[in-house]
Amino acid sequence: MPILKTEEITHNLTKKKSPLHNEGEIKKVLPFATTKKYVKGSFQPLLGDYVRNITKIKTKKQKTSSLDAFGVDPFIQKIIESINPEDHLQHELENFLHYYLYGEKDDIKLIHPYIYNYLQGSDSDNLFRKVAKCASDVLVNNDQRIANIFKDTDTEDVLSELIIGALNRSTDESSSETVYQCKLEFLNKLYCEDLIYISPHHEYFIKSLPTLTHFYLFTYICQLMLKFEQFDKGNYTASTPLYYALDWEGVISKRRKAASDVDGFKRIKQRSPFLFPHIHTMSQLSTFHGNTNDSFFTYSELIEYFSGSEKEQEYLGDVNNWIEQYRGIFGERVTPKEQAGDLKTAFRLLFESIKEGMNEGARIGYGNSIEHFGSEFLRTRGSSGTILMLNHEMLLLLTAVSVKDKRIPINQLFSEYEKRGVALDRHSKKVVLETLDNLNFIDKKSDSGDAQYVKPIL
């Protein structure tokens, strides 16, 4: 019996009249689509879905539009009943609570991390829900410590306690299975550590959560693409350097690493049309007998799984045969390939076949999702093109989670940035040092750069 499930893969591709690429039952790794663009902007609209995916709490939405037949907001009324004010104060209290809870928006204000569970979801946009699910699956990866942050109802003041007590809570937890498989556990661990560190600082946590989550998911996507591009050489245990600049640096010359084709975002942009065929190549290669959990295997994981085993040659033969069958499905646009003599070559040949078999517009559309999703961290600088950028807020947030609660040498700070996917050239490092020094976050022990320490931000 063949090891590669070629009949199942064929069925996935030929379900409709015209052949169409379909990953089948293999777990997903990214949420994007070929025809629909992710709307540029912040991660804020996704937070309700994102947090509920983590906590699995079922909630009813709390909105100003939820008025009863008498025009009364039952949520505010429930709070007032718990206070039981004198009659002549009730109207003033209603107005105060309305402004305090909603301001001029429909959503309840974020006065406590628990309230993230009640933010309006993205019911009208399936892509938004997919992105939120991907973020919770790959960044949190079922870490119960993160769920506890958003489940905790302890408050520091009486008013917050009354508000949380009046929310329409449900003790039931919805089932939420993992859809997107985490392939970069080092980023998952860093994100959880950073989130746990800032969580006791409620105000800063609420302000920073959308930006930190957006940044980490964008980094995850870019890093995953870079690993895929390296085929079996991809290192999934550490970040591949991508150079950023600072948006107050002024002119960024083409000679800077942030503007280069090799070290900056241009590398991502140029290679992004190949992300979609990489995903489908590995999904097809992962469709084999023995993969009982329908896991998504990377090229390097497949090499490790089959190399040196008695099944290696049989699997190689299956892949070679599948490359021929694939050409039979997608036609003459797929060029004939010679038989591969080893798995590494076979994987590259299948990738080339799938790249040729795919619609170019679909490949480009899927790849463009990276730029749309990461627009908050990108700036266009004239002839230098699109560049990865950090603004003041993001730099201080990145510094806060890198330093945490003990001062560290400045060189260690830059190493912590790089762990999180942010590399800086010497020009940007100098600006970072000047910026932190002006804010009194540098502890100078001498004129030597190595003897300068960065103090905790929080």
GICOR-V579330 format. One record per helix or strand of 3 or more residues. SS is the DSSP state (~ for helix, > for strand). FROM is the first residue (numbers start at 0). LEN is the number of residues. Records with the same first field share a line. If there is no record, write none. Layout:
BEGIN
SS->FROM-LEN / FROM-LEN
END
This chain:
BEGIN
~->5-8 / 43-12 / 73-10 / 86-16 / 112-6 / 125-15 / 143-8 / 157-9 / 184-15 / 201-28 / 230-3 / 256-3 / 264-21 / 298-8 / 311-22 / 342-15 / 359-14 / 374-3 / 381-3 / 391-12 / 409-10 / 425-13 / 448-3
>->56-3 / 168-5 / 377-3 / 385-5 / 441-3 / 451-3
END
